[in-house]
């Protein structure tokens, strides 16, 4: 056996204090969907704090959706319930940020004499 093979074999055979193989320390990249799920929880929390999720749930909303659209929304949010998925979508619309519209409406309105220090 070569020295490299022996080193690999002993590294694989290394055991921790409980007799289990030693796990290699690796930094795992956080999946992108984890950030989206956090954002979904945050927006639902904001909607709850604004009172949008309180009150009796008496209104029925239903519709037919493309299967892939629903599947992608579920993957991105981690939500499996149809009701919760629709709720998250409505909250997203209700609390959407209008900054992009505002910014585009003000396009070209900066005074040309303004010194931007470039």
Protein Blocks (a to p, Z undefined) as FASTA:
>chain_A
ZZklmmmmmmmmpccfkopacdddddddddfklmmmmmmmmmmmmmmmnopmgcjdfbcc
dddddfklmmmmmmmnopabfklmmmmmmmmmmmpcfklmmmmmmgoiacfklcghZZ
